[in-house]
Amino acid sequence: MDATPGLLPPLPAGPAPDLHTALPMAGVTGRVIVVTGAARGIGRAVAQACARAGAQVERVDRRGPEL
């Protein structure tokens, strides 16, 4: 299957991959990353994965108390 330019290839069938191992996190150690929508769902998972990879994560969400 040819990939459309600018789009990521489809994920394989099966259980969802762990974001910590699925996202390329090389080079985030010591960097400041701002994640919007970090109170729930994908934003929360991305914020956690970046923090585990060594980034300083600033979380932002309109649901401030849930952060």
Helices and strands as residue ranges (DSSP letters): H 19-22, E 32-36, H 41-52, E 56-60, G 64-66
